[in-house]
C-alpha cells in the first residue's frame, strides 16, 4: 500500500508537533518544580518549618514568576501571605 506524499507530510508534521508539545510540557513541569522548591526553601528560611497553612499557599505562589513571588515571600508576614494566597 502506497501512502500519498501529502499524507506522509501531514503525519510527520503531526508527530513533530506532538514531540514539541511533549518537550514543552516537560519543561513547564520542570520549571514548576523548581519554583516550588525555591518557594518551600524561602518559606522554611523565614518561618522555620512548613505546616498545613504554608503548604496550602505553595501552589498559588508557584503560578507567579520569581520576580513576582520573591518580593512577596520576603516582605509579607506569614499571616499576610496566607490571607492573600489561600
C-alpha positions, 0 to 999 in steps of 0.5 A: 500500500502506497501512502500519498506524499501529502499524507506522509507530510501531514503525519510527520508534521503531526508527530513533530508537533506532538514531540514539541508539545511533549518537550514543552510540557516537560519543561513547564513541569520542570520549571514548576518544580523548581519554583516550588522548591525555591518557594518551600526553601524561602518559606522554611528560611523565614518561618522555620518549618512548613505546616498545613497553612504554608503548604496550602499557599505553595501552589498559588505562589508557584503560578507567579514568576520569581520576580513576582513571588520573591518580593512577596515571600520576603516582605509579607508576614506569614499571616499576610501571605496566607490571607492573600494566597489561600 
